[in-house]
Amino acid sequence: MFADEVAHRYVEAINEKDPSAFAALFAEDAVLHDPFFPEATKGRDAVRSMIEGILRAFSDMAWEQVGDPIEAGSRAALVVAVRATHDGPLSLAAGEVPPTGNAISYESAVLWTVDSFGLIAEERSYFDATGVAAQLGLTG
């Protein structure tokens, strides 16, 4: 099952703080959709840059795979538990958010379409972005 191997490497790359290893899981022309970013992230280099920014904002970020991934043909789904402390600047579409020192904790459903080379061609992540923003102290 490709999903087991890719999911392991996906989580491991974040836990090892290795944006290049993370980006290497994606096709050159991959598209990544994330609730925190209104525009899709397009291309492997952009994926690497996005993860570099996230790890700069959350230097202690840790991911844990919850259960086993589900695989159907060229598609896969998994759940990742995320924990981190906002200890660096976070670049969002609305501007840069200075470190709050707040901890965040949430689960994200991650859906992939994988190409014929076993690389992630498309990723869609789903999590409570409003809840995460509240944990960061960014909501009213």
C-alpha positions, 0 to 999 in steps of 0.5 A, spaced: 500 500 500 502 506 497 498 510 502 502 507 508 509 508 506 507 515 504 503 517 510 509 515 514 514 519 510 509 525 510 509 525 518 516 523 519 518 529 515 514 534 519 517 531 525 524 531 523 523 539 521 525 537 514 521 541 508 525 538 503 523 531 505 516 533 505 516 537 498 519 531 495 513 527 496 509 531 492 509 532 484 513 537 481 506 540 479 502 538 485 496 542 488 495 543 495 489 546 499 489 548 506 484 552 510 489 557 512 491 559 505 485 562 501 489 560 494 492 553 493 499 552 493 501 550 486 508 546 485 513 542 489 517 549 490 511 552 493 509 546 498 516 547 500 516 554 502 509 553 505 512 548 510 518 552 511 514 558 513 509 553 518 515 550 521 518 557 522 512 559 526 511 553 529 518 550 531 516 545 535 510 542 531 509 535 532 504 530 527 502 524 529 498 519 524 491 517 527 489 510 525 491 507 518 490 511 512 485 509 507 487 507 500 482 507 494 486 506 487 490 513 486 486 516 492 488 516 500 486 519 506 489 519 513 488 523 519 493 527 523 494 530 530 497 536 530 501 540 536 505 546 536 507 552 539 506 559 535 513 561 537 515 565 530 512 569 525 506 566 521 505 569 514 498 569 512 494 572 506 492 578 511 499 579 513 504 577 518 502 574 525 507 575 530 509 569 535 503 569 540 506 563 544 500 560 544 499 552 544 495 549 538 492 542 538 487 539 532 486 534 528 486 534 520 483 530 515 488 529 509 486 527 502 491 525 497 490 524 489 497 520 487 500 520 480 503 514 477 510 515 480 507 515 487 507 522 488 502 526 491 499 530 485 493 533 489 492 534 497 486 537 500 486 538 508 480 539 512 481 542 519 477 547 524 481 553 522 477 558 526 478 553 532 486 554 531 485 561 530 482 562 536 487 558 540 492 563 537 488 568 540 486 571 533 479 571 533 474 576 536 
